[in-house]
Amino acid sequence: MRTIIIIVMLLFSFEGLLQAQELTQTIRGIVVDKESQLPLSGVTVIVLNSNPLKGTTTDDKGVFRLEGIPIGRVSIQVSFLGYQTLTLNNLVVTSGKEVVLSLELTEQIASLDEVVITSKKDKRKPINKMALISARSFSVEETGRYAGALNDPSRMAANYAGVTQAGDARNDIIIRGNSPAGLLWRLEGFNIPNPNHFGALGSTGGPVSILNNNLLTNSDFITGAFPAEYGNALSGVFDLKLRKGNNEKYEYTGQIGFNGFELGAEGPLLKKGSFLATYRRSNVAAFKALGIPLGWDSTPNFDDFTFKIDLPVGKKHNKISLFGIGGISSIDLRDEDDNFAKPKNTGEDIFFGSNTGAIGLSYFYFANESLRVETRLSMSGWENKVRVDSISEVSNEKVRIFENNSSEVKNSINIKVNKKFNAKNNLRLGIISDAISYKLADSIFENNAFRTLRNSKGTEFLFQFYAQWQHKFSRKLTVNTGMNYMLFAL
């Protein structure tokens, strides 16, 4: 009996010790100049409202590290002489994952001998400094904070002024009354096809997003007055960025949510490099196998993956980045067991499938402290399949009455040159060349025979040239001058 009492007392003692321990985590990252993208050394980084004050400075590579930060929400202030102070509010710090940041500071156009700075980060201010109006940045946290966003950038953007959602079933958005088809998706500097599962031909949305918010970092949403680098866009632009993987230790992620079962990994790769990868699979099939009622009989299936690799090259700040994103989805609507089809009495089985993906390689070359050249090569594409089966009135057997197969593959070269003359003047030049191979095939069953409606394939080219100059007259007056020229060749 005495032994049992001692064991119980020890257990309660251990519980008290565990409760007394404060869970902490590490916040680290890099600070660079906004225009030149070169690291800044000696930058002060502090945790606001910390007691005692926690802070550090960046080293000669622009890297900082804050250890022992309590979990929860914290605010970070980043300041450097000659640059505008940056404040990041409500950063989420968890015990299972380090917070790795990539911060950019904007150089001030005038320096004073003595100045008192009071700064608060404006969430509406875009990351792309060439976008001055009708643009705002958004954080990954916002994709889960807005009601009904479901961790989807499109559904989140529907909460902004001038933006509305076309319907609850899909995430197509209408910007200032313009067609959703005019939306441009850009990821890691590459123009990509519709990043949604079950995307219809020519659409920019779908029921489920392929984009994984666990891999995204702060990005831009632009609704008008596009900078010159965004060509071939009519209604809006999503300019999305993927974060870098942890280059110091391996971390793993597993979760279940609206977008399915998810597994992810990240960590160091080779020397000073990093990787980041995640895979998701629809959880609807698993729920149906477990006998969980979902309200419909047809089962949508979808899988998607995303990865990114970052590797430094040479002794300078040059680097190579490789990314990929892809998704496959399908659904088979059978009249015999589909609750939605029975009231319509269609007598048809419909199969719909869509695949989409993109892979891109980027090389960032820093010629000097003011000149940067970005070269990008990419391949992207999409495929849609539709099949409709019915019952033949002659043979009373199953017969295909409609079939559509459409696909597109695009190979792109993107070269961008950024020249920072001084704190007031910045010049950006670029060229985008696309070679687009397409295939469109439609056929129907008519008069007891299959008839081809269209069967075309070919290759077309799209060339874009742009130039943009930004001049800052003062802290409150900035002028952007730019042009974009497009040539479409059949």
Residue pairs with C-beta under 8 A, 6 or more apart in sequence:
22 70
23 70
23 71
23 95
24 67
24 68
24 69
24 70
24 71
24 95
25 69
25 71
25 93
25 94
25 95
25 97
25 98
25 99
26 65
26 66
26 67
26 68
26 69
26 98
26 99
27 47
27 65
27 66
27 69
27 74
27 76
27 91
27 93
27 98
27 99
27 101
28 63
28 64
28 65
28 66
28 98
28 99
28 100
28 101
28 248
29 63
29 64
29 99
29 100
29 101
29 102
29 103
30 39
30 58
30 61
30 62
30 63
30 64
30 101
30 102
30 103
31 39
31 40
31 43
31 45
31 58
31 62
31 64
31 78
31 80
31 103
31 104
31 105
32 38
32 39
32 40
32 62
32 102
32 103
32 104
32 105
33 39
33 40
33 83
33 104
33 105
33 107
33 420
34 104
34 105
34 106
34 107
34 129
35 106
35 107
35 129
35 418
35 420
35 426
36 366
36 369
36 370
36 372
36 418
36 420
37 104
37 317
37 364
37 366
37 372
37 418
38 62
38 317
38 366
38 369
39 58
39 60
39 61
39 62
39 63
39 317
40 58
40 62
40 80
40 83
40 105
41 58
41 59
41 60
41 61
41 62
42 57
42 58
42 80
43 57
43 58
43 62
43 64
43 78
43 79
43 80
43 105
44 55
44 56
44 57
44 78
44 79
44 80
45 55
45 56
45 57
45 58
45 64
45 66
45 76
45 77
45 78
46 53
46 54
46 55
46 56
46 76
46 77
47 53
47 54
47 55
47 66
47 69
47 74
47 75
47 76
48 74
48 75
48 76
48 77
48 87
49 75
50 74
54 66
54 68
54 69
55 66
56 64
56 65
56 66
57 64
58 64
69 93
69 99
70 93
71 93
71 94
71 95
72 92
72 93
73 90
73 91
73 92
73 93
74 90
74 91
74 93
75 87
75 88
75 89
75 90
75 91
76 87
76 88
76 91
76 101
77 85
77 86
77 87
77 88
77 119
78 85
78 86
78 87
78 88
78 103
78 105
79 85
79 86
79 117
80 105
81 111
82 107
82 108
82 111
83 105
83 106
83 107
83 108
84 105
84 106
84 107
84 108
84 119
85 117
85 119
86 103
86 104
86 105
86 119
86 121
87 119
87 120
87 121
88 101
88 103
88 121
89 120
89 121
90 141
91 99
92 99
92 141
93 99
96 251
97 251
97 253
98 246
98 248
98 249
98 251
100 243
100 244
100 246
102 217
102 243
102 244
104 127
106 129
107 423
108 423
108 475
109 423
109 424
109 472
109 474
109 475
110 423
110 474
110 475
123 136
123 137
123 138
123 139
124 136
124 137
125 136
125 137
126 135
126 136
126 137
126 220
126 222
127 137
127 218
127 219
127 220
127 239
127 241
128 135
128 220
128 222
128 227
128 239
129 426
129 470
130 227
130 228
130 229
130 428
130 468
130 470
130 480
130 482
131 220
131 222
131 225
131 226
131 227
132 225
132 478
132 480
133 224
133 225
134 222
134 223
134 224
134 225
135 220
135 221
135 222
135 223
135 225
136 160
136 220
136 221
137 218
137 219
137 220
137 221
138 153
138 156
138 157
138 218
138 219
138 220
138 221
139 218
140 213
140 214
140 216
140 217
140 218
142 149
142 156
143 149
143 151
143 152
143 153
143 156
143 213
143 216
144 151
144 213
146 155
146 156
146 159
147 159
148 155
149 155
149 156
149 159
150 209
150 258
150 259
151 209
151 213
151 257
151 258
151 259
152 171
152 209
152 211
152 213
153 209
153 211
153 213
153 216
153 219
153 221
153 238
153 240
154 165
154 171
154 172
154 173
154 196
154 205
154 209
154 238
155 165
155 171
157 163
157 173
157 221
157 238
158 164
158 165
158 171
158 173
160 221
160 223
162 175
162 176
162 223
163 173
163 174
163 175
163 176
163 223
163 236
164 173
164 174
165 171
165 172
165 173
165 174
166 172
166 173
166 174
166 180
166 205
169 207
170 196
170 205
170 206
170 207
171 196
171 205
171 206
171 207
171 209
172 180
172 203
172 204
172 205
172 206
173 180
173 183
173 205
173 236
174 180
174 235
175 182
175 183
175 223
175 235
175 236
176 223
176 224
176 235
178 234
178 235
178 236
179 234
179 235
180 203
180 204
180 205
180 235
181 202
181 203
181 204
181 235
182 204
182 233
182 234
182 235
182 236
183 204
183 205
183 233
183 235
183 236
183 237
183 238
184 191
184 230
184 232
184 233
184 236
184 237
184 238
185 191
185 192
185 193
185 194
185 195
185 204
185 238
185 240
186 192
186 230
186 237
186 238
186 239
186 240
187 195
187 240
187 241
187 242
187 323
187 325
187 358
188 240
188 241
188 242
188 308
188 321
188 323
188 360
188 362
189 360
189 362
189 374
189 376
189 414
189 416
190 358
190 360
190 376
190 378
190 380
190 412
190 414
191 232
191 380
191 412
191 432
191 434
192 325
192 358
192 380
193 199
193 356
193 357
193 358
193 380
193 381
193 382
193 408
193 410
194 203
194 204
194 205
194 206
194 356
194 382
195 209
195 210
195 211
195 325
195 327
195 356
196 204
196 205
196 206
196 207
196 208
196 209
196 210
196 327
196 356
197 206
197 207
197 208
197 209
197 210
197 300
197 302
197 304
197 327
197 329
197 354
198 206
198 207
198 208
198 300
198 302
198 329
198 331
198 352
198 354
199 205
199 206
199 354
199 356
199 382
199 384
200 206
200 354
200 384
201 384
201 406
206 354
207 300
208 258
208 259
208 302
208 329
209 259
210 304
210 306
210 325
210 326
210 327
210 356
211 240
211 306
211 325
212 259
212 262
212 264
212 278
212 280
212 304
212 306
214 253
214 262
214 264
214 278
215 242
215 243
215 264
215 276
215 278
215 306
215 308
216 240
216 241
216 242
216 243
217 241
217 242
217 243
218 241
219 238
219 239
219 240
219 241
220 237
220 238
220 239
221 236
221 237
221 238
221 239
222 230
222 236
222 237
222 239
223 235
223 236
224 236
226 233
226 237
227 468
227 480
227 482
228 428
228 466
228 467
228 468
228 482
228 483
228 484
229 416
229 428
229 430
229 466
229 468
229 484
230 237
230 239
230 484
231 432
231 464
231 466
231 484
231 486
232 462
232 464
232 486
242 276
242 306
242 308
242 323
243 276
243 308
244 274
244 276
244 308
244 310
245 266
245 267
245 269
245 274
245 275
245 276
245 308
245 310
246 266
246 267
246 268
246 274
247 267
247 268
247 269
247 272
247 273
247 274
247 310
248 268
249 267
249 268
250 265
250 266
250 267
250 268
251 265
251 266
251 267
252 263
252 264
252 265
253 262
253 263
253 264
253 265
253 278
254 262
254 263
254 264
255 261
255 262
256 262
256 283
259 280
260 280
260 281
260 282
260 283
260 284
260 302
261 280
261 281
261 283
261 286
262 278
262 279
262 280
263 278
263 279
263 280
264 276
264 277
264 278
264 279
265 275
265 276
265 277
265 278
266 274
266 275
266 276
266 277
267 274
267 275
268 274
269 275
269 309
269 311
270 311
271 312
272 311
272 312
273 309
273 310
273 311
273 312
274 309
274 310
275 307
275 308
275 309
275 310
276 307
276 308
276 309
277 305
277 306
277 307
277 308
278 305
278 306
278 307
279 303
279 304
279 305
280 303
280 304
280 305
281 302
281 303
282 300
282 301
282 302
282 303
284 294
284 299
284 300
284 301
285 299
285 301
287 294
288 294
288 299
295 339
296 338
296 339
296 340
297 334
297 337
297 338
297 339
298 331
298 332
298 333
298 334
298 337
298 338
298 340
299 331
299 332
300 329
300 330
300 331
301 329
301 330
301 331
302 327
302 328
302 329
302 330
303 327
303 328
303 329
304 325
304 326
304 327
304 328
305 324
305 325
305 326
305 327
306 323
306 324
306 325
306 326
307 323
307 324
308 321
308 322
308 323
308 324
309 321
309 322
309 323
310 319
310 320
310 321
311 319
311 320
311 321
312 318
312 319
313 319
313 320
313 363
316 366
317 364
317 366
318 363
318 364
318 365
318 366
319 363
319 364
320 361
320 362
320 363
320 364
321 361
321 362
321 364
322 359
322 360
322 361
322 362
323 359
323 360
323 362
324 357
324 358
324 359
324 360
325 357
325 358
325 359
326 355
326 356
326 357
326 358
327 355
327 356
327 357
328 353
328 354
328 355
329 353
329 354
329 355
330 351
330 352
330 353
330 354
331 351
331 352
331 353
332 349
332 350
332 351
333 340
333 341
333 349
333 350
333 351
333 352
334 341
334 349
335 341
335 342
335 346
335 347
335 348
335 349
336 349
341 348
347 390
347 391
348 388
348 389
348 390
348 401
349 388
349 389
349 390
349 398
350 386
350 387
350 388
350 389
351 385
351 386
351 387
351 388
351 389
352 384
352 385
352 386
353 383
353 384
353 385
354 382
354 383
354 384
354 385
355 382
355 383
356 381
356 382
356 383
357 380
357 381
357 382
358 378
358 379
358 380
358 381
359 378
359 379
359 380
360 376
360 377
360 378
360 379
360 380
361 376
361 377
361 378
362 374
362 375
362 376
363 374
363 375
363 376
364 372
364 373
364 374
365 372
365 373
365 374
365 375
366 372
367 373
370 419
370 420
370 421
371 417
371 418
371 419
371 420
372 417
372 418
373 415
373 416
373 417
373 418
374 414
374 415
374 416
374 417
374 418
375 413
375 414
375 415
376 412
376 413
376 414
376 415
376 416
377 412
377 413
377 414
378 410
378 411
378 412
378 414
379 409
379 410
379 411
379 412
380 409
380 410
380 412
381 407
381 408
381 409
381 410
382 407
382 408
383 405
383 406
383 407
383 408
384 404
384 405
384 406
384 407
385 404
385 405
386 402
386 403
386 404
387 400
387 402
387 403
387 404
388 400
388 401
388 402
388 403
389 398
389 399
389 400
389 401
390 398
390 399
390 401
391 397
391 398
391 399
392 398
392 399
392 448
394 448
399 445
400 445
400 450
401 444
401 445
402 442
402 443
402 444
402 445
403 441
403 442
403 443
404 441
404 442
404 443
405 439
405 441
406 438
406 439
406 440
406 441
407 438
407 439
408 436
408 437
408 438
408 439
409 436
409 437
409 438
410 434
410 435
410 436
410 437
411 434
411 435
412 432
412 433
412 434
412 435
413 431
413 432
413 433
414 430
414 431
414 432
414 433
415 430
415 431
416 428
416 429
416 430
417 428
417 429
417 430
418 426
418 427
418 428
419 426
419 427
419 428
419 429
420 426
421 427
423 472
424 471
424 472
424 473
425 469
425 470
425 471
425 472
426 469
426 470
427 467
427 468
427 469
427 470
428 466
428 467
428 468
428 469
428 470
429 466
429 467
429 468
430 464
430 465
430 466
430 467
431 463
431 464
431 465
431 466
432 462
432 463
432 464
432 466
433 461
433 462
433 463
433 464
434 461
434 462
434 463
435 459
435 460
435 461
436 459
436 460
436 461
436 462
437 457
437 458
437 459
438 456
438 457
438 458
438 459
438 460
439 456
439 457
440 454
440 455
440 456
440 457
441 452
441 454
441 455
441 456
442 452
442 453
442 454
442 455
443 450
443 451
443 452
443 453
443 455
444 450
444 451
444 453
445 451
458 490
460 488
460 489
460 490
461 487
461 488
461 489
462 486
462 487
462 488
462 489
463 486
463 487
463 489
464 484
464 485
464 486
464 487
465 484
465 485
466 482
466 483
466 484
466 485
467 482
467 483
468 480
468 481
468 482
468 483
469 480
469 481
469 482
470 478
470 479
470 480
470 481
471 478
471 479
471 481
472 478
473 479
